[in-house]
Structures are given as structure tokens and as C-alpha cells.
Amino acid sequence: MSMFNDIERVLVSEEEIRQRIATLAEQMNQIYSDDDPPILVCILKGAFMFLADLTRQLSFRHEVDFMEISSYGMGTTSSGVVRILLDLASSIEGRQVVIVEDIVDTGHTLSYILRNFATRKPASVRVATLLNKPSRREIDVPVDFVGFEIPNEFVMGYGLDFGEQYRNVPYIGVLKPEIYQGVDQS
């Protein structure tokens, strides 16, 4: 049985993702330049595909660093408890920073990251997210570059997972409820 049989429907197609990333890159190309190159901080693991496709379309010099945060565990909703599993290798003090996220949901994880980064004294921090789910927002957080606003459904694919699987699905899909029913929703 194929993993694609676990998908209820496609929410955002491969082509829509490709086109929207090109638009986001163009917006960023208007803001950033080689004179003050930013550091793009990819929030692992979900944002790695978004970062890879985005960075190939940026026309300015930039650095890339990675941070791994956990707030979901094996559930389908954010636990609200945020832990840093992998911290930045580079200093962001005095730097322009772009946080590259897969999805902004409740806002807890992003709020934590923004507070953490503020103590590191960057020159500026902007947020780029592939997916934005404002209906679930519990904490107001700034999002500067948004790929797609999506409804409150459990999505996977294009880097987003369920139980560390489905990241290789080339689009954003909605998982069939029977796949995750019975899994702790908290």
C-alpha cells in the first residue's frame, strides 16, 4: 500500500508551491542585498524543503543556519511545550535574520524563538512561513512572508510530517483522519 493512499486530498499542489515560493523570493529580493546579507535560519525538520527551494531563488548573498525545535512530539497538535533540540551554530548578533518556518499554528513555537533571538541582539528579525494557520493562533506573532493561509486541518507533505513520515510527499496534503485517530492530540 502506498503512502499516497493515506492522503485525503491535496490542499496545495506542487505547482502552487513552486509559484508562491518564486513570489516570496522576489519580495525578499526587494528587501535584502549583498551589502548587508542576512542569515536564513531554517527551523528543522519541517522547513528544509521550503528553505532549499527558497534559497535557490534568492538573488542576494546570504548564510544559512539551522535550529531544531520540538513542540508536537507524535501528536497532531502543538503541545505548547517548546524545546530546543539543535541550536544555531552562528552568532546572530547585529545580523539581519530571516526565520524560515514550515507552518505557524498556535504561535507558541515562533513566540519562543522570537523571544530567544531577542536576547541574542540581532539587527532585525523577519519570519517567512510556507503555511499560516491563523484560526489556531493563541499568541499573536509577526509573520512577514506567508506562502499560504490554510484552514485548521492536519496537513503533511513538502517537509511536514506525521510521525516523521510523509515529508517526501511533493505537495501539501490533508491526512485521512483514520491514519492519526487515536494518537494523542495534545
Backbone torsions as a table, in degrees:
resi	resn	phi	psi	omega
1	MET	NA	134.3	-178.5
2	SER	-82.7	147.8	176.2
3	MET	-62.4	-24.7	-179.3
4	PHE	-66.8	-20.0	175.3
5	ASN	-71.2	-15.9	180.0
6	ASP	-82.5	-5.5	-174.0
7	ILE	-97.1	123.8	179.7
8	GLU	-69.6	-44.7	179.4
9	ARG	-166.1	160.8	175.5
10	VAL	-85.0	127.7	178.3
11	LEU	-94.9	-43.6	178.4
12	VAL	-134.0	121.6	-175.4
13	SER	-76.6	165.6	175.8
14	GLU	-56.6	-45.0	-177.9
15	GLU	-65.8	-40.8	177.5
16	GLU	-62.6	-40.8	178.3
17	ILE	-62.3	-48.4	-179.1
18	ARG	-57.9	-47.1	-178.6
19	GLN	-65.8	-41.5	-177.3
20	ARG	-69.6	-37.4	178.0
21	ILE	-64.1	-38.0	176.7
22	ALA	-61.0	-40.4	178.3
23	THR	-66.5	-44.6	178.7
24	LEU	-62.2	-41.6	179.0
25	ALA	-62.2	-41.0	179.0
26	GLU	-64.1	-39.3	175.9
27	GLN	-60.7	-43.6	-179.6
28	MET	-69.2	-36.3	178.0
29	ASN	-62.4	-25.0	177.7
30	GLN	-78.0	-21.4	-175.7
31	ILE	-97.4	-44.6	-172.2
32	TYR	-101.1	155.1	179.3
33	SER	-145.0	172.9	177.3
34	ASP	-66.6	-20.2	-177.9
35	ASP	-66.1	-32.4	179.9
36	ASP	-142.9	72.2	-172.4
37	PRO	-65.3	135.3	179.5
38	PRO	-82.1	170.2	170.2
39	ILE	-111.2	125.3	177.2
40	LEU	-92.2	122.5	-178.8
41	VAL	-106.4	107.7	179.9
42	CYS	-82.9	125.9	176.8
43	ILE	-89.7	110.7	-177.2
44	LEU	-80.8	155.1	2.9
45	LYS	-96.9	-20.7	-168.8
46	GLY	-62.0	-27.3	-172.8
47	ALA	-91.3	3.4	-173.1
48	PHE	-63.6	-38.2	179.2
49	MET	-70.3	-41.9	177.3
50	PHE	-59.0	-47.3	178.9
51	LEU	-60.0	-46.3	-177.0
52	ALA	-59.8	-45.7	-179.2
53	ASP	-72.7	-36.1	179.1
54	LEU	-66.8	-48.8	-173.8
55	THR	-63.7	-30.6	178.1
56	ARG	-67.4	-17.2	-178.0
57	GLN	-105.9	2.7	179.2
58	LEU	-85.1	137.2	-175.9
59	SER	-99.1	0.8	-179.8
60	PHE	-110.1	156.0	175.1
61	ARG	-64.7	145.2	177.2
62	HIS	-161.2	160.9	173.8
63	GLU	-108.5	162.7	177.7
64	VAL	-128.4	136.8	173.1
65	ASP	-137.8	169.5	-174.5
66	PHE	-131.8	147.1	175.8
67	MET	-140.1	133.6	177.1
68	GLU	-111.6	125.5	-177.2
69	ILE	-121.8	144.4	176.0
70	SER	-121.8	128.5	172.4
71	SER	-143.8	-6.4	-177.8
72	TYR	-103.6	-35.4	-173.2
73	GLY	62.9	-135.5	179.6
74	MET	-98.6	4.0	-179.0
75	GLY	-83.1	-177.1	-178.2
76	THR	-108.7	-1.9	175.0
77	THR	-131.6	155.5	-179.1
78	SER	-64.0	137.0	179.2
79	SER	-77.6	-18.0	-176.2
80	GLY	85.6	-13.7	177.5
81	VAL	-96.2	118.3	-174.7
82	VAL	-108.4	133.1	177.8
83	ARG	-131.4	140.1	173.7
84	ILE	-87.6	119.4	178.0
85	LEU	-96.3	-29.4	177.2
86	LEU	-143.9	123.2	-178.8
87	ASP	-96.4	168.3	179.8
88	LEU	-59.8	146.6	174.5
89	ALA	-90.1	-21.5	-176.1
90	SER	-109.0	154.5	172.0
91	SER	-79.2	140.5	176.7
92	ILE	-107.7	5.6	-179.5
93	GLU	-59.0	127.8	178.6
94	GLY	72.7	5.5	-175.9
95	ARG	-101.6	153.4	167.1
96	GLN	-80.4	132.2	-175.4
97	VAL	-124.3	137.1	170.4
98	VAL	-120.6	115.8	175.2
99	ILE	-81.6	126.4	-179.6
100	VAL	-108.9	109.9	-175.7
101	GLU	-111.8	154.5	173.5
102	ASP	-81.4	-45.1	-176.4
103	ILE	-150.9	138.5	171.1
104	VAL	-109.0	117.5	-172.5
105	ASP	-112.5	-98.6	-178.8
106	THR	-71.1	-25.8	-177.3
107	GLY	97.3	-10.3	-178.0
108	HIS	-60.8	-49.0	-177.7
109	THR	-63.3	-49.2	-178.8
110	LEU	-63.8	-39.6	177.4
111	SER	-60.2	-42.9	177.9
112	TYR	-60.5	-47.7	-179.0
113	ILE	-61.6	-45.3	-179.0
114	LEU	-62.1	-41.9	177.3
115	ARG	-64.5	-42.8	178.8
116	ASN	-61.6	-46.1	-179.2
117	PHE	-65.4	-35.6	-179.5
118	ALA	-57.6	-34.4	179.3
119	THR	-71.1	-15.9	-178.8
120	ARG	-94.4	0.7	172.0
121	LYS	57.5	54.1	174.0
122	PRO	-73.1	160.5	176.3
123	ALA	-69.2	-39.9	177.9
124	SER	-157.7	156.4	176.0
125	VAL	-136.8	126.0	172.6
126	ARG	-123.0	160.8	-177.4
127	VAL	-122.9	129.2	171.9
128	ALA	-115.3	125.4	178.1
129	THR	-129.5	140.1	176.9
130	LEU	-69.2	-45.1	-176.6
131	LEU	-123.8	140.5	177.8
132	ASN	-127.7	129.1	-178.2
133	LYS	-121.7	73.5	-173.8
134	PRO	-63.3	-23.7	-179.8
135	SER	-65.8	-18.5	179.7
136	ARG	-99.1	-2.1	-172.8
137	ARG	-62.7	126.5	174.5
138	GLU	-109.7	-24.7	178.4
139	ILE	-126.6	129.2	179.0
140	ASP	-73.2	121.0	179.5
141	VAL	-130.4	146.0	178.7
142	PRO	-77.3	136.0	174.9
143	VAL	-130.8	116.5	-172.5
144	ASP	-89.6	-35.3	-178.1
145	PHE	-128.6	115.3	-176.1
146	VAL	-117.5	126.6	175.0
147	GLY	-72.4	-63.9	-176.3
148	PHE	-142.0	137.9	170.2
149	GLU	-91.7	128.1	-175.2
150	ILE	-124.3	158.4	177.3
151	PRO	-75.2	173.8	-178.4
152	ASN	-79.3	78.4	175.9
153	GLU	-132.5	155.6	179.7
154	PHE	-83.1	113.7	-175.1
155	VAL	-111.3	156.9	176.8
156	MET	-152.3	170.8	-179.6
157	GLY	104.1	165.2	-179.6
158	TYR	49.0	45.1	178.2
159	GLY	102.3	-27.2	179.0
160	LEU	-80.9	144.3	-173.4
161	ASP	-124.6	171.2	161.0
162	PHE	-134.3	116.9	-178.4
163	GLY	58.3	38.5	178.9
164	GLU	67.2	13.4	178.0
165	GLN	-117.0	167.5	176.5
166	TYR	78.4	2.6	-179.7
167	ARG	-61.0	-29.3	-175.5
168	ASN	-84.1	-2.1	174.8
169	VAL	-65.0	127.9	-169.9
170	PRO	-80.2	6.5	179.2
171	TYR	-139.2	175.7	174.7
172	ILE	-93.9	120.7	-179.0
173	GLY	-124.0	162.7	175.1
174	VAL	-99.9	125.7	-178.9
175	LEU	-76.8	141.1	176.3
176	LYS	-61.2	134.8	-178.0
177	PRO	-56.3	-33.1	-178.4
178	GLU	-65.7	-17.4	178.5
179	ILE	-72.9	-37.2	-176.6
180	TYR	-112.1	-1.1	176.9
181	GLN	-61.3	140.1	-178.2
182	GLY	89.3	-10.4	175.7
183	VAL	-83.0	141.2	178.7
184	ASP	-52.9	121.6	-177.5
185	GLN	-88.4	5.2	-178.0
186	SER	-106.0	NA	NA
